[in-house]
């Protein structure tokens, strides 16, 4: 557990944000002025990836951050990966019943990333990391596009980019594809030298599809001079741009901010900008400076002040 910014003030009313994903869990506590009181990190909390026992343990660990301090949690927003699924949501709601908070909201992790863009005000976020998703929200409507997971493609995600690189290497080895710098990159990164070894790696009993995302940044770098990689990254940017445009259609859009975040945001942002502007859009794409956990804390404070109904699972 890593901690920072602690101010020990008993009986202080505070707002809590939680960001729980497949690699780590973060908790942020802020006061009524929005100042950070405490920041904590623990292990992964996506039960679909690590199982429920480990996910619960990660949340239990961050919960200890205020147990001994006497702070009153008046609002808490937990943005947890997989919580859009009914069975996952139901188990998380049951778990949070034991937490001593006045108001609680459970939402998808993409929504807290969106809140970090514009402090919970209208805007659109493109999240590109291991997975990929587009989320936009106006004053009275929300639209989500993508984020279906690796089995359905998640076009533009790290898994998709890495998978396409492996397909290109396989095609070159078999004489069915163009020569590409992707092939030696895949060979080196995965320690495979031919189709048989690649397929044994890919279909092995311990293979984790998320490991394909480890190739993604190299794919984007190679796209600057390699035609095959360039085609892959262009398809990724175009697909994400189509999702962005689709998300805007039902909304009353008034040039609110559009942000890009996630592990691949820096690498893919120039490619997205080219496609976005080629469609005649005027909004600049901005890099999101705040972490998603900050977005969760911002929403906890905002929704509490707005006297938004604590969802108990309905928001």
C-alpha beads as a LAMMPS data file, in Angstrom:
LAMMPS data file: protein, C-alpha beads

315 atoms
314 bonds

1 atom types
1 bond types

-500.0 500.0 xlo xhi
-500.0 500.0 ylo yhi
-500.0 500.0 zlo zhi

Masses

1 110.0

Atoms # bond

1 1 1 0.000 0.000 0.000
2 1 1 1.283 3.452 -0.942
3 1 1 0.034 6.564 0.838
4 1 1 0.411 10.308 0.275
5 1 1 -1.010 13.662 1.305
6 1 1 -2.371 12.638 4.704
7 1 1 -3.973 15.239 7.032
8 1 1 -5.152 13.755 10.334
9 1 1 -8.291 15.653 11.319
10 1 1 -10.912 13.796 13.334
11 1 1 -14.614 13.896 12.388
12 1 1 -13.882 15.642 9.104
13 1 1 -16.632 15.171 6.486
14 1 1 -14.955 13.709 3.411
15 1 1 -15.694 12.435 -0.090
16 1 1 -14.161 9.229 -1.406
17 1 1 -13.418 8.040 -4.910
18 1 1 -12.371 4.511 -5.830
19 1 1 -10.932 3.282 -9.114
20 1 1 -10.762 -0.499 -9.239
21 1 1 -9.362 -2.307 -12.262
22 1 1 -7.521 -5.403 -13.349
23 1 1 -4.080 -4.163 -12.305
24 1 1 -4.630 -2.009 -9.217
25 1 1 -7.124 -0.271 -6.960
26 1 1 -6.831 3.378 -6.021
27 1 1 -8.690 5.319 -3.375
28 1 1 -8.697 9.095 -2.967
29 1 1 -10.178 11.058 -0.078
30 1 1 -10.911 14.765 -0.474
31 1 1 -12.437 17.368 1.835
32 1 1 -15.233 19.878 1.251
33 1 1 -12.785 22.206 -0.508
34 1 1 -11.667 19.483 -2.887
35 1 1 -8.267 19.147 -1.246
36 1 1 -6.606 15.741 -1.107
37 1 1 -6.516 14.257 2.386
38 1 1 -5.268 10.815 1.567
39 1 1 -4.401 8.656 -1.441
40 1 1 -4.051 4.883 -1.211
41 1 1 -3.270 2.090 -3.636
42 1 1 -3.727 -1.669 -3.357
43 1 1 -3.974 -4.679 -5.641
44 1 1 -6.327 -5.506 -8.530
45 1 1 -10.105 -5.401 -8.076
46 1 1 -11.606 -6.725 -11.292
47 1 1 -13.250 -9.997 -10.236
48 1 1 -13.534 -11.082 -13.856
49 1 1 -9.734 -11.064 -14.023
50 1 1 -8.488 -11.948 -10.535
51 1 1 -11.506 -13.549 -8.847
52 1 1 -13.701 -12.287 -6.052
53 1 1 -11.477 -13.171 -3.104
54 1 1 -8.611 -11.067 -4.388
55 1 1 -10.928 -8.249 -5.497
56 1 1 -12.536 -8.095 -2.040
57 1 1 -9.103 -8.142 -0.381
58 1 1 -7.981 -5.141 -2.452
59 1 1 -11.046 -3.133 -1.432
60 1 1 -10.682 -4.189 2.203
61 1 1 -7.114 -2.898 2.140
62 1 1 -7.987 0.580 0.875
63 1 1 -10.976 0.773 3.243
64 1 1 -8.598 0.758 6.175
65 1 1 -7.412 4.202 5.118
66 1 1 -10.035 6.018 7.144
67 1 1 -11.081 3.395 9.699
68 1 1 -8.781 4.782 12.385
69 1 1 -9.073 8.461 11.497
70 1 1 -12.628 9.279 12.537
71 1 1 -13.574 10.859 9.225
72 1 1 -17.218 10.846 8.165
73 1 1 -17.652 9.659 4.589
74 1 1 -20.608 11.649 3.260
75 1 1 -20.267 10.531 -0.357
76 1 1 -18.465 7.699 -2.125
77 1 1 -18.268 6.816 -5.813
78 1 1 -16.721 3.495 -6.791
79 1 1 -15.797 3.091 -10.450
80 1 1 -15.183 -0.620 -10.789
81 1 1 -14.330 -2.589 -13.908
82 1 1 -17.064 -5.022 -14.894
83 1 1 -19.736 -3.394 -12.730
84 1 1 -22.038 -2.954 -15.737
85 1 1 -22.647 -6.693 -15.629
86 1 1 -25.681 -7.481 -13.501
87 1 1 -24.132 -10.342 -11.543
88 1 1 -20.941 -8.381 -10.848
89 1 1 -22.894 -5.293 -9.829
90 1 1 -25.099 -7.254 -7.437
91 1 1 -22.115 -8.749 -5.624
92 1 1 -20.359 -5.389 -5.317
93 1 1 -23.494 -3.757 -3.921
94 1 1 -23.771 -6.502 -1.334
95 1 1 -20.109 -6.002 -0.440
96 1 1 -20.421 -2.225 -0.006
97 1 1 -23.409 -2.614 2.301
98 1 1 -20.970 -3.068 5.174
99 1 1 -19.144 0.209 4.504
100 1 1 -20.026 3.159 6.737
101 1 1 -20.912 5.819 4.172
102 1 1 -23.840 8.216 3.991
103 1 1 -24.242 8.108 0.197
104 1 1 -22.826 5.587 -2.226
105 1 1 -22.799 5.198 -6.003
106 1 1 -21.413 2.324 -8.059
107 1 1 -20.534 3.010 -11.686
108 1 1 -18.366 1.806 -14.543
109 1 1 -14.684 2.691 -14.472
110 1 1 -15.096 4.535 -17.801
111 1 1 -17.438 7.047 -16.148
112 1 1 -14.916 8.144 -13.562
113 1 1 -12.348 8.596 -16.347
114 1 1 -14.925 10.806 -18.066
115 1 1 -15.427 12.820 -14.863
116 1 1 -11.680 13.438 -14.658
117 1 1 -11.836 15.201 -18.037
118 1 1 -14.155 18.064 -17.128
119 1 1 -14.928 17.712 -13.423
120 1 1 -18.164 15.863 -14.074
121 1 1 -19.493 18.343 -16.636
122 1 1 -20.568 17.493 -20.238
123 1 1 -17.893 16.078 -22.497
124 1 1 -16.634 12.955 -24.213
125 1 1 -13.803 10.632 -23.300
126 1 1 -11.909 8.104 -25.405
127 1 1 -10.183 5.493 -23.258
128 1 1 -7.485 3.514 -25.046
129 1 1 -5.491 1.014 -23.064
130 1 1 -5.726 -2.742 -22.790
131 1 1 -9.328 -2.260 -23.893
132 1 1 -11.020 0.657 -25.638
133 1 1 -14.257 2.541 -25.010
134 1 1 -15.894 5.857 -25.853
135 1 1 -18.175 7.544 -23.332
136 1 1 -20.026 10.854 -23.684
137 1 1 -22.383 12.586 -21.309
138 1 1 -24.432 15.763 -21.595
139 1 1 -26.677 17.330 -18.981
140 1 1 -29.403 14.719 -19.327
141 1 1 -28.095 11.889 -21.506
142 1 1 -25.199 9.442 -21.594
143 1 1 -23.891 7.377 -24.496
144 1 1 -21.378 4.540 -24.433
145 1 1 -19.719 2.976 -27.462
146 1 1 -17.318 0.046 -27.528
147 1 1 -15.778 -1.554 -24.481
148 1 1 -17.086 -5.001 -25.340
149 1 1 -13.940 -6.882 -24.355
150 1 1 -11.314 -8.719 -26.357
151 1 1 -13.639 -11.474 -27.593
152 1 1 -15.592 -8.914 -29.610
153 1 1 -12.560 -7.037 -30.839
154 1 1 -12.414 -3.749 -28.916
155 1 1 -11.118 -2.057 -32.052
156 1 1 -8.228 0.289 -31.291
157 1 1 -7.392 -1.310 -27.951
158 1 1 -4.004 -2.615 -26.934
159 1 1 -5.222 -6.187 -27.270
160 1 1 -6.536 -5.496 -30.759
161 1 1 -3.310 -3.822 -31.904
162 1 1 -1.170 -6.627 -30.525
163 1 1 -3.393 -9.296 -32.025
164 1 1 -3.251 -7.635 -35.452
165 1 1 0.544 -7.532 -35.226
166 1 1 0.614 -11.275 -34.547
167 1 1 -1.698 -11.875 -37.505
168 1 1 0.647 -9.859 -39.723
169 1 1 3.667 -11.862 -38.538
170 1 1 1.854 -15.137 -39.144
171 1 1 0.846 -14.035 -42.638
172 1 1 4.420 -13.059 -43.522
173 1 1 5.848 -16.336 -42.248
174 1 1 3.364 -18.270 -44.379
175 1 1 3.967 -16.142 -47.470
176 1 1 0.467 -14.713 -47.456
177 1 1 1.331 -11.236 -46.202
178 1 1 3.702 -8.368 -46.795
179 1 1 7.144 -8.181 -45.279
180 1 1 6.925 -6.066 -42.156
181 1 1 8.994 -4.888 -39.210
182 1 1 6.175 -6.254 -37.087
183 1 1 7.400 -9.795 -37.663
184 1 1 10.808 -9.493 -35.948
185 1 1 9.166 -7.399 -33.229
186 1 1 6.605 -10.121 -32.506
187 1 1 9.312 -12.774 -32.712
188 1 1 11.507 -10.982 -30.189
189 1 1 8.748 -9.971 -27.762
190 1 1 7.013 -13.349 -27.695
191 1 1 10.146 -15.446 -28.251
192 1 1 8.689 -17.268 -31.237
193 1 1 10.290 -17.824 -34.631
194 1 1 7.671 -19.525 -36.786
195 1 1 3.924 -20.143 -37.127
196 1 1 3.969 -23.301 -35.019
197 1 1 5.634 -21.571 -32.074
198 1 1 3.326 -18.549 -32.355
199 1 1 0.203 -20.713 -32.374
200 1 1 1.482 -22.841 -29.505
201 1 1 2.057 -19.630 -27.552
202 1 1 -1.310 -18.156 -28.461
203 1 1 -3.371 -21.261 -27.798
204 1 1 -1.377 -22.448 -24.803
205 1 1 -3.296 -23.235 -21.609
206 1 1 -1.748 -20.350 -19.684
207 1 1 -2.072 -17.694 -22.379
208 1 1 -3.659 -14.440 -21.241
209 1 1 -5.154 -12.457 -24.157
210 1 1 -4.292 -9.224 -22.338
211 1 1 -0.613 -9.972 -22.921
212 1 1 -1.157 -9.020 -26.573
213 1 1 -1.529 -5.447 -25.343
214 1 1 2.168 -5.470 -24.396
215 1 1 2.942 -5.238 -28.129
216 1 1 0.699 -2.240 -28.775
217 1 1 3.117 0.647 -28.208
218 1 1 5.685 -0.976 -30.471
219 1 1 3.038 -1.350 -33.175
220 1 1 2.290 2.376 -33.002
221 1 1 5.988 3.281 -33.096
222 1 1 6.614 1.061 -36.115
223 1 1 3.643 2.617 -37.898
224 1 1 5.712 5.724 -38.572
225 1 1 7.784 3.874 -41.199
226 1 1 6.287 0.401 -41.695
227 1 1 3.388 0.103 -44.151
228 1 1 1.718 -2.877 -42.478
229 1 1 1.868 -1.331 -39.014
230 1 1 0.684 1.978 -40.496
231 1 1 -2.374 0.248 -41.898
232 1 1 -3.177 -1.390 -38.567
233 1 1 -2.915 1.830 -36.563
234 1 1 -4.887 3.765 -39.185
235 1 1 -7.711 1.224 -38.948
236 1 1 -7.622 1.558 -35.165
237 1 1 -7.862 5.361 -35.301
238 1 1 -10.638 5.293 -37.897
239 1 1 -12.639 2.764 -35.934
240 1 1 -12.366 4.772 -32.734
241 1 1 -13.297 7.955 -34.597
242 1 1 -16.444 6.289 -35.919
243 1 1 -17.374 5.348 -32.363
244 1 1 -16.784 8.950 -31.280
245 1 1 -19.007 10.313 -34.037
246 1 1 -21.674 7.732 -33.240
247 1 1 -21.627 8.721 -29.574
248 1 1 -22.279 12.347 -30.484
249 1 1 -25.343 11.710 -32.640
250 1 1 -27.945 11.459 -29.859
251 1 1 -26.464 14.285 -27.784
252 1 1 -27.036 18.021 -27.810
253 1 1 -23.381 18.798 -28.438
254 1 1 -22.045 22.292 -27.955
255 1 1 -18.317 21.837 -28.478
256 1 1 -17.765 20.429 -25.037
257 1 1 -14.306 18.992 -24.367
258 1 1 -13.161 15.742 -25.916
259 1 1 -10.422 13.922 -24.036
260 1 1 -8.156 10.956 -24.615
261 1 1 -6.889 8.866 -21.724
262 1 1 -5.478 5.427 -20.962
263 1 1 -2.154 3.680 -21.382
264 1 1 -2.102 4.223 -25.159
265 1 1 -3.478 7.782 -25.105
266 1 1 -0.151 9.504 -25.741
267 1 1 0.798 7.132 -28.560
268 1 1 -2.559 7.129 -30.364
269 1 1 -3.618 10.748 -29.840
270 1 1 -1.913 12.110 -33.027
271 1 1 -3.516 9.357 -35.113
272 1 1 -6.930 10.058 -33.621
273 1 1 -6.550 13.772 -34.203
274 1 1 -5.869 13.269 -37.904
275 1 1 -8.969 11.126 -38.348
276 1 1 -11.129 13.352 -36.132
277 1 1 -10.248 16.550 -37.942
278 1 1 -10.551 14.889 -41.347
279 1 1 -14.222 14.348 -40.482
280 1 1 -14.693 18.085 -40.104
281 1 1 -14.816 18.143 -36.317
282 1 1 -13.541 21.337 -34.708
283 1 1 -13.098 20.184 -31.130
284 1 1 -9.472 19.643 -30.092
285 1 1 -8.575 16.341 -28.466
286 1 1 -7.079 17.009 -25.082
287 1 1 -4.984 14.756 -22.886
288 1 1 -6.739 14.126 -19.569
289 1 1 -4.484 15.334 -16.779
290 1 1 -6.329 13.922 -13.774
291 1 1 -6.349 10.250 -12.850
292 1 1 -9.690 8.396 -12.977
293 1 1 -9.693 8.076 -9.175
294 1 1 -9.794 11.886 -9.026
295 1 1 -12.847 11.741 -11.261
296 1 1 -14.496 9.344 -8.818
297 1 1 -13.829 11.693 -5.878
298 1 1 -15.080 14.653 -7.918
299 1 1 -18.323 12.811 -8.682
300 1 1 -18.747 11.850 -5.020
301 1 1 -18.564 15.503 -3.995
302 1 1 -20.635 16.767 -6.932
303 1 1 -23.434 14.221 -6.603
304 1 1 -23.627 14.662 -2.835
305 1 1 -23.906 18.433 -3.197
306 1 1 -26.560 18.004 -5.892
307 1 1 -28.462 15.733 -3.487
308 1 1 -28.486 13.078 -6.157
309 1 1 -30.257 9.929 -5.080
310 1 1 -27.786 7.444 -3.699
311 1 1 -28.240 4.653 -6.123
312 1 1 -27.898 1.517 -4.113
313 1 1 -27.429 0.072 -7.549
314 1 1 -29.879 2.022 -9.694
315 1 1 -27.714 4.802 -11.139

Bonds

1 1 1 2
2 1 2 3
3 1 3 4
4 1 4 5
5 1 5 6
6 1 6 7
7 1 7 8
8 1 8 9
9 1 9 10
10 1 10 11
11 1 11 12
12 1 12 13
13 1 13 14
14 1 14 15
15 1 15 16
16 1 16 17
17 1 17 18
18 1 18 19
19 1 19 20
20 1 20 21
21 1 21 22
22 1 22 23
23 1 23 24
24 1 24 25
25 1 25 26
26 1 26 27
27 1 27 28
28 1 28 29
29 1 29 30
30 1 30 31
31 1 31 32
32 1 32 33
33 1 33 34
34 1 34 35
35 1 35 36
36 1 36 37
37 1 37 38
38 1 38 39
39 1 39 40
40 1 40 41
41 1 41 42
42 1 42 43
43 1 43 44
44 1 44 45
45 1 45 46
46 1 46 47
47 1 47 48
48 1 48 49
49 1 49 50
50 1 50 51
51 1 51 52
52 1 52 53
53 1 53 54
54 1 54 55
55 1 55 56
56 1 56 57
57 1 57 58
58 1 58 59
59 1 59 60
60 1 60 61
61 1 61 62
62 1 62 63
63 1 63 64
64 1 64 65
65 1 65 66
66 1 66 67
67 1 67 68
68 1 68 69
69 1 69 70
70 1 70 71
71 1 71 72
72 1 72 73
73 1 73 74
74 1 74 75
75 1 75 76
76 1 76 77
77 1 77 78
78 1 78 79
79 1 79 80
80 1 80 81
81 1 81 82
82 1 82 83
83 1 83 84
84 1 84 85
85 1 85 86
86 1 86 87
87 1 87 88
88 1 88 89
89 1 89 90
90 1 90 91
91 1 91 92
92 1 92 93
93 1 93 94
94 1 94 95
95 1 95 96
96 1 96 97
97 1 97 98
98 1 98 99
99 1 99 100
100 1 100 101
101 1 101 102
102 1 102 103
103 1 103 104
104 1 104 105
105 1 105 106
106 1 106 107
107 1 107 108
108 1 108 109
109 1 109 110
110 1 110 111
111 1 111 112
112 1 112 113
113 1 113 114
114 1 114 115
115 1 115 116
116 1 116 117
117 1 117 118
118 1 118 119
119 1 119 120
120 1 120 121
121 1 121 122
122 1 122 123
123 1 123 124
124 1 124 125
125 1 125 126
126 1 126 127
127 1 127 128
128 1 128 129
129 1 129 130
130 1 130 131
131 1 131 132
132 1 132 133
133 1 133 134
134 1 134 135
135 1 135 136
136 1 136 137
137 1 137 138
138 1 138 139
139 1 139 140
140 1 140 141
141 1 141 142
142 1 142 143
143 1 143 144
144 1 144 145
145 1 145 146
146 1 146 147
147 1 147 148
148 1 148 149
149 1 149 150
150 1 150 151
151 1 151 152
152 1 152 153
153 1 153 154
154 1 154 155
155 1 155 156
156 1 156 157
157 1 157 158
158 1 158 159
159 1 159 160
160 1 160 161
161 1 161 162
162 1 162 163
163 1 163 164
164 1 164 165
165 1 165 166
166 1 166 167
167 1 167 168
168 1 168 169
169 1 169 170
170 1 170 171
171 1 171 172
172 1 172 173
173 1 173 174
174 1 174 175
175 1 175 176
176 1 176 177
177 1 177 178
178 1 178 179
179 1 179 180
180 1 180 181
181 1 181 182
182 1 182 183
183 1 183 184
184 1 184 185
185 1 185 186
186 1 186 187
187 1 187 188
188 1 188 189
189 1 189 190
190 1 190 191
191 1 191 192
192 1 192 193
193 1 193 194
194 1 194 195
195 1 195 196
196 1 196 197
197 1 197 198
198 1 198 199
199 1 199 200
200 1 200 201
201 1 201 202
202 1 202 203
203 1 203 204
204 1 204 205
205 1 205 206
206 1 206 207
207 1 207 208
208 1 208 209
209 1 209 210
210 1 210 211
211 1 211 212
212 1 212 213
213 1 213 214
214 1 214 215
215 1 215 216
216 1 216 217
217 1 217 218
218 1 218 219
219 1 219 220
220 1 220 221
221 1 221 222
222 1 222 223
223 1 223 224
224 1 224 225
225 1 225 226
226 1 226 227
227 1 227 228
228 1 228 229
229 1 229 230
230 1 230 231
231 1 231 232
232 1 232 233
233 1 233 234
234 1 234 235
235 1 235 236
236 1 236 237
237 1 237 238
238 1 238 239
239 1 239 240
240 1 240 241
241 1 241 242
242 1 242 243
243 1 243 244
244 1 244 245
245 1 245 246
246 1 246 247
247 1 247 248
248 1 248 249
249 1 249 250
250 1 250 251
251 1 251 252
252 1 252 253
253 1 253 254
254 1 254 255
255 1 255 256
256 1 256 257
257 1 257 258
258 1 258 259
259 1 259 260
260 1 260 261
261 1 261 262
262 1 262 263
263 1 263 264
264 1 264 265
265 1 265 266
266 1 266 267
267 1 267 268
268 1 268 269
269 1 269 270
270 1 270 271
271 1 271 272
272 1 272 273
273 1 273 274
274 1 274 275
275 1 275 276
276 1 276 277
277 1 277 278
278 1 278 279
279 1 279 280
280 1 280 281
281 1 281 282
282 1 282 283
283 1 283 284
284 1 284 285
285 1 285 286
286 1 286 287
287 1 287 288
288 1 288 289
289 1 289 290
290 1 290 291
291 1 291 292
292 1 292 293
293 1 293 294
294 1 294 295
295 1 295 296
296 1 296 297
297 1 297 298
298 1 298 299
299 1 299 300
300 1 300 301
301 1 301 302
302 1 302 303
303 1 303 304
304 1 304 305
305 1 305 306
306 1 306 307
307 1 307 308
308 1 308 309
309 1 309 310
310 1 310 311
311 1 311 312
312 1 312 313
313 1 313 314
314 1 314 315
